[in-house]
């Protein structure tokens, strides 16, 4: 394969996908904003901060020069956290291959982005900044996956969603390998909602999982499945309200598949954060959700469901939706209600 590829974001997921592509003989440039040393990647072929124990191929080259990384590439994958995404887009607009629409752009960032009229999906927000060539042509990549597993060659499936079927197929062939399967979807909005909202449910799932230890007479595996099913229903309800086109999106790998792995896997940061709410009282130093978001670096890792909980609560009110798990999680993070009280109230409502 002769494709020329750049990945912006040297975190675990960006590095893992860059590794998969580079292992097929493609030169991949991985841009780091400074939290990962390019020298380590280029000389030692490791990224010990985000993927310890994983050896990277020599065809994967890192840089901190964003223009060098992006210029003239056939494919660009945006892998930075949502809070940094618009800044990156603004920085690459001067690159000729972006300005002329010559580079196909895929996005693996999860979450919502703030807008003047409320939270928005990532692709529609990026389209406001990118040249017209990119309208309805961006590709959103998601699915039940963990960087720790993909980087070690464990069998995984992803979805490449785009209104431009040709671009979806191009990214499918770019990413797929013997152990990474990639499927196409036209339901760009549904896949994006599922990818963002599942992190909210995963925090609630982590709390319940931790509470099972001290409340074995009340909570069990069946309780977790009850929460999982309720969460999936809320994700589908929100997705359809925001313009999802295919209900089956939520019963496929981008819906229930991604939700299940995010809730149950030991690699999940959101599940971990939920557990630490119970086990470590991790919310104690923070006054409310806004305080938590402003000081999120003190957590030591980034649970994307924290910001998503804020946005889902806003969207629920905007669209007049009843989303008791998601809104209840928002209230917990905002220090309005205690976790056990929320879960008991939720279960009482079901009865």
C-alpha positions as CSV (number, residue, x, y, z in Angstrom):
1,X,0.0,0.0,0.0
2,X,1.4,3.4,-1.0
3,X,-1.0,5.6,1.0
4,X,0.5,8.6,2.8
5,X,-1.0,8.9,6.2
6,X,-0.9,11.4,9.1
7,X,-2.5,10.8,12.6
8,X,-2.9,13.8,14.8
9,X,-2.8,12.7,18.4
10,X,-0.2,10.4,19.9
11,X,-2.4,9.0,22.7
12,X,-3.2,5.3,23.0
13,X,-5.9,5.1,20.3
14,X,-4.1,7.3,17.8
15,X,-0.9,5.4,18.3
16,X,-2.6,2.0,18.0
17,X,-4.3,2.8,14.7
18,X,-1.1,4.4,13.4
19,X,0.6,1.1,14.3
20,X,-1.9,-1.0,12.4
21,X,-1.6,1.1,9.3
22,X,2.2,1.3,9.4
23,X,2.5,-2.5,9.9
24,X,1.1,-2.9,6.4
25,X,4.1,-1.1,4.9
26,X,2.5,2.4,4.8
27,X,4.5,5.3,6.1
28,X,2.6,7.0,8.9
29,X,3.4,10.3,10.5
30,X,2.2,10.6,14.1
31,X,1.8,14.1,15.5
32,X,2.3,14.7,19.2
33,X,1.4,17.9,21.0
34,X,4.3,17.4,23.3
35,X,2.9,14.8,25.8
36,X,4.8,12.1,24.0
37,X,8.4,12.3,22.9
38,X,8.9,11.9,19.1
39,X,12.5,10.8,19.9
40,X,11.2,7.8,21.9
41,X,8.9,6.8,19.0
42,X,11.5,7.3,16.3
43,X,14.5,5.8,18.0
44,X,13.1,3.3,20.5
45,X,9.9,2.6,18.7
46,X,7.8,2.7,21.8
47,X,5.2,5.0,23.4
48,X,5.6,4.0,27.0
49,X,3.2,6.6,28.4
50,X,0.2,5.4,26.5
51,X,1.0,1.9,25.2
52,X,3.6,0.4,27.5
53,X,5.0,-2.9,26.3
54,X,4.1,-2.4,22.7
55,X,6.8,-2.2,19.9
56,X,6.0,0.2,17.1
57,X,7.1,-0.4,13.5
58,X,9.9,1.7,12.0
59,X,7.5,3.0,9.3
60,X,5.8,5.0,12.1
61,X,7.5,8.4,12.5
62,X,6.6,11.0,15.1
63,X,6.9,14.8,15.0
64,X,5.7,17.9,16.9
65,X,5.5,19.9,13.7
66,X,1.8,19.9,12.7
67,X,2.3,21.4,9.3
68,X,5.0,18.8,8.5
69,X,2.7,16.0,9.6
70,X,-0.3,17.1,7.5
71,X,1.2,18.5,4.3
72,X,0.5,16.5,1.2
73,X,-1.0,13.5,2.9
74,X,-3.6,11.3,1.2
75,X,-5.3,10.4,4.5
76,X,-5.5,12.3,7.8
77,X,-6.9,10.8,11.0
78,X,-7.9,13.2,13.8
79,X,-7.3,11.4,17.2
80,X,-6.9,14.3,19.7
81,X,-9.3,14.7,22.6
82,X,-12.5,16.7,21.8
83,X,-11.3,19.7,23.8
84,X,-8.3,20.2,21.5
85,X,-10.0,19.3,18.2
86,X,-11.1,22.7,17.0
87,X,-7.7,24.2,17.7
88,X,-6.1,21.5,15.6
89,X,-8.5,22.2,12.7
90,X,-7.8,25.9,12.8
91,X,-4.0,25.2,12.7
92,X,-4.1,23.0,9.6
93,X,-6.4,25.2,7.5
94,X,-3.3,26.9,6.0
95,X,-1.9,23.6,4.7
96,X,-2.4,23.5,0.9
97,X,-3.6,19.9,0.7
98,X,-6.3,20.7,3.3
99,X,-7.2,24.0,1.8
100,X,-7.7,22.3,-1.6
101,X,-9.6,19.3,-0.2
102,X,-6.9,16.8,-1.4
103,X,-6.6,14.9,1.9
104,X,-9.4,12.5,3.0
105,X,-10.1,13.1,6.7
106,X,-11.3,10.6,9.3
107,X,-12.1,11.3,12.9
108,X,-11.8,8.9,15.9
109,X,-12.4,11.5,18.6
110,X,-15.5,10.8,20.8
111,X,-17.8,13.2,22.4
112,X,-19.8,16.4,21.7
113,X,-18.6,19.9,21.0
114,X,-20.1,23.0,22.4
115,X,-21.9,25.4,20.1
116,X,-23.9,28.7,20.4
117,X,-27.2,26.8,20.2
118,X,-26.1,23.9,22.4
119,X,-23.9,20.7,22.1
120,X,-23.2,19.5,18.5
121,X,-21.9,16.4,16.9
122,X,-18.2,16.4,16.0
123,X,-18.4,16.1,12.2
124,X,-21.0,18.9,11.7
125,X,-18.9,21.2,13.8
126,X,-15.7,20.5,11.9
127,X,-17.5,21.1,8.6
128,X,-18.1,24.7,9.7
129,X,-14.4,25.3,9.7
130,X,-13.1,23.1,6.9
131,X,-13.4,24.0,3.2
132,X,-16.5,23.1,1.4
133,X,-14.8,20.1,-0.2
134,X,-15.3,18.3,3.1
135,X,-19.0,18.8,3.6
136,X,-20.7,15.4,3.9
137,X,-17.4,13.7,3.1
138,X,-15.7,13.3,6.5
139,X,-15.5,9.8,7.9
140,X,-16.2,8.9,11.5
141,X,-14.5,5.8,12.9
142,X,-15.8,4.1,16.0
143,X,-16.7,0.7,17.5
144,X,-16.1,-1.7,20.3
145,X,-12.3,-1.4,20.7
146,X,-9.5,-0.7,23.1
147,X,-6.1,0.6,22.0
148,X,-4.4,-1.8,24.4
149,X,-5.9,-4.7,22.5
150,X,-5.8,-3.4,18.9
151,X,-2.1,-2.5,19.3
152,X,-1.4,-6.2,20.3
153,X,-3.3,-7.6,17.4
154,X,-6.4,-8.8,19.1
155,X,-9.4,-9.3,16.8
156,X,-11.6,-6.2,16.8
157,X,-14.3,-4.7,14.6
158,X,-14.8,-1.0,13.7
159,X,-17.3,1.1,11.7
160,X,-16.3,3.8,9.2
161,X,-19.4,6.0,8.9
162,X,-19.7,8.7,6.2
163,X,-22.3,10.2,3.9
164,X,-19.7,9.8,1.2
165,X,-19.7,6.0,0.6
166,X,-16.5,6.2,-1.4
167,X,-14.6,7.8,1.5
168,X,-16.0,5.2,3.9
169,X,-14.7,2.4,1.7
170,X,-11.3,4.2,1.4
171,X,-10.9,4.3,5.1
172,X,-12.1,0.7,5.4
173,X,-9.2,-0.5,3.2
174,X,-6.7,1.8,4.9
175,X,-7.5,0.5,8.4
176,X,-8.4,-3.2,7.9
177,X,-6.0,-5.9,8.6
178,X,-6.1,-9.7,9.2
179,X,-7.3,-9.0,12.8
180,X,-9.0,-5.6,12.4
181,X,-12.3,-5.7,10.6
182,X,-13.9,-2.5,9.4
183,X,-17.5,-2.1,8.2
184,X,-19.2,0.8,6.4
185,X,-22.2,2.8,7.6
186,X,-24.1,5.8,6.2
187,X,-25.6,6.6,9.6
188,X,-23.0,9.2,10.5
189,X,-25.1,10.9,13.2
190,X,-26.2,7.6,14.9
191,X,-22.7,6.3,15.1
192,X,-21.4,9.6,16.6
193,X,-24.1,9.7,19.2
194,X,-23.5,6.1,20.2
195,X,-19.7,6.7,20.5
196,X,-20.2,9.7,22.7
197,X,-23.2,8.7,24.9
198,X,-21.9,5.3,25.8
199,X,-19.2,6.8,27.9
200,X,-21.8,8.4,30.2
201,X,-23.5,5.0,30.7
202,X,-20.0,3.4,31.3
203,X,-19.4,5.7,34.3
204,X,-22.7,4.7,35.8
205,X,-21.9,1.0,35.1
206,X,-18.5,1.4,36.9
207,X,-20.3,2.8,40.0
208,X,-22.7,-0.1,40.0
209,X,-19.9,-2.6,39.6
210,X,-18.1,-1.2,42.6
211,X,-21.2,-1.1,44.7
212,X,-21.8,-4.8,44.1
213,X,-19.0,-5.5,46.5
214,X,-20.6,-4.0,49.5
215,X,-24.2,-4.6,48.5
216,X,-24.3,-8.1,47.2
217,X,-27.8,-8.6,48.6
218,X,-29.1,-5.9,46.3
219,X,-26.9,-5.7,43.2
220,X,-25.7,-8.6,40.9
221,X,-24.9,-9.4,37.3
222,X,-28.6,-9.1,36.4
223,X,-28.6,-5.6,37.8
224,X,-25.7,-4.6,35.5
225,X,-27.5,-6.1,32.5
226,X,-30.6,-4.1,33.5
227,X,-28.5,-0.9,33.5
228,X,-26.8,-1.8,30.2
229,X,-30.2,-2.3,28.5
230,X,-31.6,0.9,29.9
231,X,-28.5,2.8,28.8
232,X,-28.7,1.4,25.3
233,X,-32.4,2.5,25.1
234,X,-31.3,6.0,26.1
235,X,-28.5,6.1,23.5
236,X,-31.0,5.1,20.8
237,X,-33.6,7.6,22.0
238,X,-31.0,10.4,21.9
239,X,-29.6,9.3,18.6
240,X,-32.9,9.2,16.8
241,X,-33.8,12.7,18.2
242,X,-30.5,14.0,16.8
243,X,-31.1,12.6,13.3
244,X,-29.9,9.0,13.3
245,X,-31.1,7.4,10.1
246,X,-30.8,3.7,10.8
247,X,-32.3,2.2,14.1
248,X,-30.1,-0.9,13.5
249,X,-27.0,1.3,14.2
250,X,-27.8,0.9,17.9
251,X,-28.1,-2.9,17.8
252,X,-24.8,-3.3,15.8
253,X,-21.2,-3.1,16.9
254,X,-21.3,0.7,16.9
255,X,-24.2,0.6,19.4
256,X,-24.5,-2.3,21.8
257,X,-21.1,-3.6,20.9
258,X,-19.3,-0.4,21.8
259,X,-21.4,0.1,24.9
260,X,-20.8,-3.4,26.2
261,X,-17.0,-3.3,25.8
262,X,-16.8,0.2,27.3
263,X,-18.8,-0.8,30.3
264,X,-17.2,-4.2,31.0
265,X,-13.6,-3.9,29.9
266,X,-10.9,-3.4,32.5
267,X,-9.2,-1.0,30.0
268,X,-12.2,1.4,30.1
269,X,-11.3,4.8,31.6
270,X,-15.0,5.7,32.1
271,X,-15.7,2.5,33.9
272,X,-12.6,3.0,36.0
273,X,-13.8,6.6,36.9
274,X,-17.2,5.2,37.9
275,X,-15.6,2.7,40.2
276,X,-13.3,5.3,41.8
277,X,-16.3,7.5,42.5
278,X,-17.4,4.7,44.9
279,X,-14.1,3.2,46.0
280,X,-11.9,6.4,46.3
281,X,-14.6,9.1,46.6
282,X,-12.8,10.8,43.7
283,X,-15.5,13.5,43.4
284,X,-14.8,14.8,46.9
285,X,-12.3,17.6,45.9
286,X,-14.7,19.0,43.3
287,X,-17.6,21.4,44.0
288,X,-19.6,20.5,40.9
289,X,-19.3,19.2,37.3
290,X,-17.8,22.5,36.0
291,X,-15.2,22.4,38.7
292,X,-14.4,18.8,37.8
293,X,-14.1,19.7,34.1
294,X,-11.8,22.7,34.8
295,X,-9.5,20.5,37.0
296,X,-9.9,17.2,35.1
297,X,-6.1,16.9,34.9
298,X,-6.0,16.2,38.6
299,X,-7.8,12.9,37.9
300,X,-4.7,11.6,36.2
301,X,-6.5,10.3,33.1
302,X,-9.3,11.5,30.9
303,X,-12.8,10.0,31.4
304,X,-14.5,11.4,28.3
305,X,-17.9,10.6,29.8
306,X,-17.6,13.5,32.2
307,X,-18.0,16.2,29.6
308,X,-20.4,14.0,27.6
309,X,-22.7,13.8,30.7
310,X,-23.0,17.6,30.7
311,X,-23.9,17.7,27.1
312,X,-26.3,14.8,27.1
313,X,-28.2,16.4,30.0
314,X,-28.5,19.6,27.9
315,X,-29.6,17.7,24.9
316,X,-32.2,15.8,26.9
317,X,-33.8,19.0,28.0
318,X,-33.5,20.5,24.5
319,X,-35.3,17.6,22.9
320,X,-37.6,16.9,25.8
321,X,-36.3,13.4,26.3
322,X,-36.5,11.2,29.4
323,X,-33.0,9.8,30.0
324,X,-32.9,8.9,33.7
325,X,-29.6,7.1,33.7
326,X,-27.7,9.8,31.8
327,X,-29.3,12.7,33.6
328,X,-28.9,11.0,36.9
329,X,-25.2,10.5,36.2
330,X,-25.0,14.2,35.4
331,X,-26.6,15.0,38.8
332,X,-24.0,12.7,40.6
333,X,-21.1,14.4,38.9
334,X,-22.6,17.8,39.7
335,X,-22.8,16.8,43.3
336,X,-26.6,17.0,43.5
337,X,-27.3,13.4,44.5
338,X,-25.3,10.5,45.9
339,X,-24.7,7.4,43.7
340,X,-26.6,4.9,45.9
341,X,-29.6,7.2,46.2
342,X,-29.6,7.6,42.4
343,X,-29.5,3.9,41.7
344,X,-32.3,3.2,44.2
345,X,-34.4,5.9,42.8
346,X,-33.8,4.6,39.3
347,X,-34.8,1.1,40.2
348,X,-37.9,2.4,42.1
349,X,-39.0,4.2,38.9
350,X,-38.7,0.9,36.9
351,X,-41.0,-0.7,39.5
